[in-house]
Amino acid sequence: MHVWVARPEPGATRSGAALAARGHAPLIAPVLVVRPTGAAPPAGPFDALLLTSANAVPVLQDEPALRGLPVFAVGARTAALAARAGLGPVREGPGEGSGLAALVADTLPPGARLLHAAGAERKDEPAATLTAAGFRVATLVAYAAEALSRLPDAVDGALAGGRLEAALHYSRRSAAVALALAEAAGHGGAFRGLRHYCLSVDVAAALEAAGVPVHFVAARPREAELLDALGPHPL
């Protein structure tokens, strides 16, 4: 199956390799570019770090004052990268913000001061729940995911020529940007006709709100579930 991977790097290349290993033909064409902001962490001390994306890890690993703090990572991939970067000790969350908030609340006492390293575009969780529960949450905007101004040429040609069959979506924003760029390029119909595989209900919501049929939504936010849903493709 010919599959568009629209997520940012470095995840896009990793996902493309996993697709190719299963016999699919990935088209790796991110619609977001992740860049560090260069912002300095707010003044501490902190009792723990919150990581809701692996994109924050390279920023934190260069901050000596943050080393040795407990890390609460949203899911397996972020947890593994944080541990590899020498952060932690690391606790792994269930893959989404509300579950991460529950993990923190079960581990630390209310009043603990937390540093949430996040992107410029971010969801309310886990900070909203933790703040309501009495935790003090400071935010470091560690990176920004910038949307492309136009559809990547490779995707433009593939949609125009009917050479794409499916798309993988890993975040609400990248799904929304992919749709907007396809429509702006005059390929809204072709985009809507793809089989759309979404990492979570939240991701799927970006497409469903625009009337785009979603073929599959993972029960848990795990890439393995997306790949399993695609199935192996005979070479």
WOURMO-V868717 format. One record per backbone hydrogen bond with DSSP energy under -0.5 kcal/mol. CO is the residue of the C=O (numbers start at 1). NH is the residue of the N-H. E is the energy in kcal/mol with one decimal. If there is no record, write none. Layout:
CO&NH&E ; CO&NH&E
This chain:
1&3&-0.7 ; 1&25&-2.7 ; 2&165&-2.6 ; 2&166&-1.8 ; 3&27&-3.2 ; 4&6&-0.7 ; 4&168&-2.5 ; 5&29&-2.2 ; 6&31&-2.0 ; 8&12&-1.4 ; 10&14&-1.4 ; 11&15&-2.6 ; 12&16&-2.5 ; 13&17&-2.1 ; 14&18&-1.8 ; 15&19&-2.2 ; 16&20&-2.6 ; 17&21&-2.1 ; 18&22&-0.7 ; 19&22&-1.0 ; 19&24&-2.3 ; 20&23&-1.7 ; 22&233&-3.2 ; 24&26&-0.7 ; 25&3&-1.9 ; 26&28&-0.6 ; 27&5&-2.8 ; 27&29&-0.9 ; 31&148&-2.4 ; 33&146&-3.0 ; 35&144&-2.7 ; 47&70&-0.6 ; 48&115&-2.1 ; 49&72&-2.9 ; 50&52&-0.5 ; 50&117&-2.1 ; 51&74&-2.4 ; 53&56&-1.4 ; 54&57&-1.3 ; 56&59&-0.6 ; 56&60&-1.9 ; 57&61&-2.3 ; 59&62&-0.9 ; 60&63&-2.1 ; 62&64&-0.7 ; 63&66&-1.9 ; 63&67&-0.5 ; 64&67&-1.1 ; 66&69&-1.4 ; 69&88&-0.6 ; 70&49&-2.8 ; 71&73&-0.7 ; 71&91&-3.1 ; 72&51&-2.6 ; 73&93&-2.9 ; 74&95&-2.9 ; 75&79&-2.4 ; 76&80&-2.5 ; 77&81&-2.2 ; 78&82&-2.3 ; 79&83&-2.3 ; 80&84&-2.2 ; 81&85&-1.7 ; 82&87&-2.4 ; 83&86&-1.4 ; 89&71&-3.0 ; 91&73&-2.7 ; 96&100&-1.7 ; 97&101&-2.2 ; 98&102&-1.9 ; 99&103&-1.9 ; 100&104&-2.2 ; 101&105&-2.5 ; 102&106&-1.8 ; 103&107&-0.7 ; 104&107&-1.1 ; 104&108&-3.1 ; 109&112&-1.7 ; 112&114&-0.6 ; 112&136&-2.4 ; 113&47&-3.4 ; 113&48&-1.0 ; 114&116&-0.6 ; 114&138&-3.0 ; 115&50&-3.0 ; 115&117&-0.8 ; 116&118&-0.7 ; 116&140&-2.5 ; 117&52&-0.9 ; 118&142&-2.2 ; 118&143&-1.1 ; 120&122&-0.6 ; 124&128&-2.4 ; 126&130&-2.2 ; 127&131&-2.7 ; 128&132&-2.1 ; 129&133&-1.3 ; 130&135&-2.6 ; 131&134&-1.5 ; 134&111&-0.6 ; 135&137&-0.7 ; 136&114&-3.5 ; 136&138&-0.6 ; 138&116&-3.4 ; 139&141&-0.6 ; 140&118&-2.5 ; 140&142&-1.5 ; 142&37&-1.9 ; 142&38&-0.5 ; 143&120&-1.6 ; 144&35&-2.6 ; 144&146&-0.8 ; 146&33&-2.5 ; 152&155&-0.6 ; 152&156&-2.5 ; 153&157&-2.6 ; 154&158&-1.9 ; 155&159&-2.9 ; 156&160&-2.2 ; 157&161&-2.1 ; 158&163&-3.0 ; 158&164&-0.6 ; 159&162&-0.9 ; 165&195&-2.2 ; 166&4&-2.6 ; 167&197&-2.7 ; 168&6&-1.0 ; 169&199&-1.9 ; 171&175&-2.0 ; 172&176&-2.2 ; 173&177&-2.7 ; 174&178&-2.5 ; 175&179&-2.2 ; 176&180&-2.4 ; 177&181&-2.8 ; 178&182&-2.2 ; 179&183&-2.5 ; 180&184&-2.4 ; 181&185&-1.6 ; 182&187&-3.1 ; 183&186&-1.5 ; 187&191&-2.5 ; 188&192&-2.3 ; 189&193&-1.2 ; 191&194&-1.5 ; 194&196&-0.7 ; 195&167&-2.2 ; 195&197&-0.5 ; 196&198&-0.5 ; 196&215&-1.2 ; 196&216&-2.0 ; 197&169&-2.7 ; 198&218&-2.4 ; 200&204&-2.3 ; 201&205&-1.8 ; 202&206&-0.7 ; 203&206&-1.1 ; 203&207&-0.6 ; 204&207&-0.9 ; 204&208&-2.8 ; 205&209&-2.2 ; 207&210&-1.0 ; 207&212&-2.5 ; 208&211&-1.6 ; 211&213&-0.6 ; 213&215&-0.5 ; 216&198&-2.9 ; 220&222&-2.7 ; 222&225&-1.1 ; 222&226&-1.0 ; 223&227&-2.3 ; 224&228&-2.5 ; 225&229&-1.9 ; 226&230&-1.8 ; 227&231&-2.0
